[in-house]
Amino acid sequence: MKQQIILSGLGGQGVLFITRVLAEAAVLRGLEVLTSETHGMAMRGGTVISHVKVGSFSSPLIRSGKADIGIFLHPRSLEAHRSYVAVQAGIFVNTDKPGEYHTFDATGLAARLGAAVVSNLVFLGHVARNAALFCDERAVREAIEKISPPHQLELNLKGFETGLKGNL
Amino acid sequence: MGKKDERILMGNEAIARGLVENGCTLIASYPGTPASEILPAVVQFSRQTGAPIHTEWSVNEKVAYEVALANSMAGRRSAVAMKQVGLNVASDPLTRSAYLGVVGGFIVVVADDPGPHSSQTEQDSRFFAQFAQIPVFDPSSPREAKEMIGPAYALSEKYEIPVMLRPTTRVCHSRQNIQCAAPRVMPGKADFKKNPGRWIATPQFLTELHRLLNEKLEKIAQEETLAPRRSLGGSQEKELCVISSGVAYAHTRELLEDLGAADEVDLYKVVMPYPLNRAFVERVNRSYSKILVIEETCPVIEMQLLNPLVEGRRSGLIPGHGELTPDVIEKVLEKFLGRPSREEAPARGKGVRPTLCAGCPHRASFYAIKDTFPQGIFPSDIGCYTLGMNLGAIDTCHVMGACISQGAGFYHAYARDGKDMPTIVVTIGDSTFFHSGIPALINAVFQGARFILVILDNATTAMTGNQPTPQVGILADGHKGVSVSIADLVKACGVRFVRSCDPYETEAFSALLKEADDYTRKSDGGMAVIIAKHPCVLDREAMKDQRVYKVHVSEDCTACRHCLENFECPALVYREDLDRVVVDDILCIGCGVCGTVCPVDAIVVEKGGER
């Protein structure tokens, strides 16, 4: 299994956390994994990107047009990063507006859940159900259980499950 | 076989793990992207494994280097970690330590930032290693960075020389599944052996020490185990070869495989770019008709090959600036191999620029400064507060601590010409002030400069992940230390006007700025320092005590954009369908500072908000 995923959004949306979730899920399934993340100034609300490469790769970065899946937590980061994704069908965008790609309003759903802070996991749940990810939903759930801080675990899982279901 | 301990580690955590597993007993650091996560990871691993290690956030990189070096002089394995421009600050002890050497293994971790993603230059620290005459290792992945720590300590101890480990951002901030081992405790105790000719080394000793250093490097350049290795190309030597190091090697290897070119070229991986293995240089120059060197960020390996026909930076095949991403290297390899070019991907948009957090106390300070002195000159410095540029409230950002000297220089420039003196307001963060602001302040006062210095004291090093600063009195491992008062330091620098104010108190803060300006212009006045004191909003503990207001925007909003452009709080958002500004309740932390910003008073701040 080889898969290349980019995760894009704005600093503070939780791109880093779901990057770690996917990396952990890969290891739980016995796969090699390499990621690359954005740290520093951009984390203050600027455009951020993570690269996740599952399988035998040596470079942590994905080339233009080579990502199988693009997970966009914010539509404003599309402009910067959509060219990484190979085909339109692999682009998933968290937005309440329609577009020429998969759209899903995880922010709205998380707000209705009363937990805006887990919109990243709501969206990940949606992607886990609707994209051909390298692993099944159970691996993602186990990864969330493994790396969530104890006080955050219940809410994180609730966010993920809500995304999987697609509604409250 | 024991149970395998496989973990996903970030490159910086992998380096930390390598240090703990190899008996490091002291690590000192100053935070800076991309090196900031190394020290906290050592703290964490040392706590988990019980390995006794002194960890410290020193006030700057020079101090960190000297503290760690003395631990090595006492015979113990040591490390110092910093970002590349931190080594500029620590270059003085670095160059001398190459001559005098070390006793316990000493690793200088310097994280470079090609791109640069979060730095003021994209300098190549391997040149610094060459300049100082110390060997440097260049890891291509987190796993390799961890694996290099053992050999780096061994080399350092064998030749009694500091060894640099030079990861780049893409190694520091990558994660990889990595095997972990138990920490190793090195035998022995701290034992400093006096040797005046070495540790004091007056000029009469230095020619000999330099001769010895040259001899060491010659031997290191012949170390068989550190020679470049051929990693692709099979048994038969080809006509073409590619020589690469660091993460550029990782990109290159993957690209050669992807392009189906693994059988056309020999790929050499350079673990130690300086000193480059002597036999290797001779062999590649003799054996190959075409040689390409791919390395970040400068031609360090390339120049040691002493071969004018080598393709790379000097031939113009590789751009002389910017990060060598796989997209860039792909183009280089296509040209080198004579392959047709893959279709260009559309250019990437710029994306969204970063901004100060909702409720950030710096925003309150900057808004007041700009509002009070619209014509002022605003030197500033390095930290989150550099984002004050979005508000037009800073005019310069140079290097750590430079803003105070710049303030002084601007003062003298205008004072000498006898022109109307503009108000000069210098802003510096608390951590930057400790790092290198203090000598600059003493100098400014002593030389008679007059300006307003605002120390933005949010009690943390926010930009790099909220490392504690000396006035807080918390050590790197969370224990209590001795707190050092900023106000006392400022007074001790000779400043007579020293006031503290919470910038959230917008009116009081603006009044204080005016008073400070008057003081700088009075005949018996002088330098004025205001400590703008309010905790960082990312400090969860401090936020528990913060009053929360309910904020909304009334229909009086005329969509004039004043608040969006001059205050730029991410929680104030323009809604097209309503044609006015609204408050994003998810982002708003209820600081209430925006209440004074709206020209038509449409931003309403009420008491009794909840969070």
Interface residues (C-beta under 8 A of the other chain):
Chain A: L10 G11 G12 T19 R20 A23 E24 A26 V27 E32 V33 L34 T35 S36 E37 T38 H39 G40 M41 A42 M43 R44 G45 G46 T47 F57 S58 S59 P60 L61 I62 R63 S64 G65 H74 R76 S77 E79 A80 H81 S83 A111 A116
Chain B: E6 I8 M10 T33 P34 S36 E37 H117 S118 S140 S141 R170 V171 H173 S174 R175 Q176 N177 V247 A250 H251 R253 E254 L255 T325 P326 D327 E330 A345 P346 A347 R348 G349 K350 G351 V352 R353 P354 T355 L356 C357 C384 T386 L387 M463 T464 P570 I586
